Amino acid sequence: MATCRQIESLTQGYIDGEVSDSERLILEEHVSGCRVCDRVLKRHKQSTALLYETFEAYRLIQDLSAPVMAHLPEMDRAPLTARTVREVNWRAKHETVGMSRLLRLLPALAPVLIVGLALAIFYSWPQNGHAPTESIGMVMFCQGEVSRSSEAGLDPQGVDLSSPVAAGDRFETGNEAAMMLSLAGPTAIKVAANTRVKIHNERRISVERGRAWLHVGKDVRLFRVNTAMGDAVVFGTTFDVRVEQGMTVVTVADGCVQVETDVAFRELNAGEQATLRIGKRPLDVLAVDALAELAWAEAIVPDGNAQLAFADTVAPKSPAPMAAEQFFVVQTNGRAVQSLTFEWKPAGDVANTGGYYVYVYDDQMSQLFSDHVRAEVFQIPDRRSVDVVVPGDPLRDVRVLHIKVVPDGDAGESETVFTKVSAWGIYP
C-alpha cells in the first residue's frame, strides 16, 4: 500500500494529467479510503483552479511552436562520420581555453547579470496596477473626491461610476463627497463624507473612520461590520454605523443587529442606538428616531445604468436558507462553572466547515461572555468536541445557562450540528 507521503508527491501530477495509469489507480484507491489525503487532493484542486482563474489574462491564446521553430538557427544536416563523432566526444571531455576563461570570469560578471535581469523584469512588468481579481460588487454612486487603494500597497486611485469592487479594496471620501457600493448578497452601503471603509469580502467590511449606512440582504452567512471599538453583526437589516473619537455609534432602523465589544454584547432592535467603547460594560443603549438619524443617506441614490450593470456582471446571489442558530439550556446544579464542552456531529464536507460564535447568558438572559471557535477546529476529521473556557473567574450563582451558537460565515458553507453542551466546574 502507498503511504500518505507517496500519495502527496503524486497529487499535483495527478491533477495535471502527468502520472501513469498505474499511479493514477494507486492514488484514487488510496484517497477513497483516506480522509486526510482526500482533503489534501481537494485543496490542491481548489488551488489549481484559483491559479488558473487568477492568471487568466496572462494565458497563451495561440500555439508558439511555429514561430519558435521559424527562428531557430539552421543546423548542419551533414551525416555524422566516425571522425565527427570522435571530435564531439573530445570537445565534451576537454575544456577549451575560451570556456575556461569564461568560467573564471563568472563570479565577477554575476552582479552585472543580476542588475540586467532586474532591469529587464522591471521594464517588462505589467503597468496596469491591479492583478485580475474577482468582482464582488460595484460602485453605484460617486460624488466629489473619492479614492480607492488596495492591499497591494499601490497609490490611491480615483473611483468611477460602475467600476468593480474587489475584496481588499479600501475607499475614502473627502469633504462634501459621498459614494454608494453594492455587494453580492445583495447589500447596499452608503458612505458619507470624510469616511474610510475597507471591503474584506461580500459579507464583511470595516468602517475605519466616518459614517456608513447599510442595508444588508439576507444570506446563509452573517454580515459583520468591524470598527476599532466593536462590531455589528446581522443576518439582514438596515442600520447606521458612525465611528468617532474613542467610540462607535450603531443605530438600527429595521430588523435586529447584535453589537459586540471586547467585554459586552447586546441585540438592538429597530429604533435603538448603542454606543460602543473599549472596556465599557454595560453598553449604553437609547431609544431614538432612527429614520431621522439615517435621513442623511436618502440623498444618495444608485445610478440606473450602474444597477443594470451590477445585475449583469456581479449577479446578486439568489436567496438561500439562513444558517441556523443553535440554542442550548444547561443546568449547572449549583456548581461554579469554569468551562463548557461542545460536542458535535461532523459535517459531510469537513474541509468546507466554518467557525462559530458562542454567546452565553444567565437564567435572566443577561449576557455573561462570548467566544469564537475557529473553523480549523471543526475541520479536523476525527475531532468531536471542543472546550470553551470561561474568561476570568468561574461563573457563580447562576443555576441555568442559555447558550447560543451562531456560524461566523468567514469560511466554509457546510454547517456543524452540535449534539450536546456540558458545563464543568467545581462544587461550592
Buried (B, 14 or more C-beta within 10 A) or exposed (E): EBEEEBBBEBBBBBBEEEBEEEBBEBBEEBBEEBEBBBBBBBEBBEEBEEEEEEEEEEEEEEEEEEEEEEEEEEEEEEEEEEEEEEEEEEEEEEEEEEEEEEEEEEEEEEEEEEEEEEEEEEEEEEEEEBEEBEBBBBBBBBBEBBBBBBEEEEEEEEBEBBBBBBBBBBBBBEEEBBBBBBBBBBBBBBBBBBBBBBBBBBBBBBBBBBBBBBBBBBBBBBBBBBBBBBBBBBBBBBBBBBBEEEBBBBBBBBBBBBBBBBBBBBBBEBBBBBBBBEEBEEBEBEEBEBEEBBEBBEEBEBBEEBBEBBEEEBEBEEEEEBBEEBEBEBEBEEBBBBBBEBEBEBBEEBBBBBBBBBBBBBBEEEBBBBBEBBBEBBBEEEEEBBEBEBEEEBBEEBEEBBBBBBBBBBBBBBBBEBEEBEBBBEEE
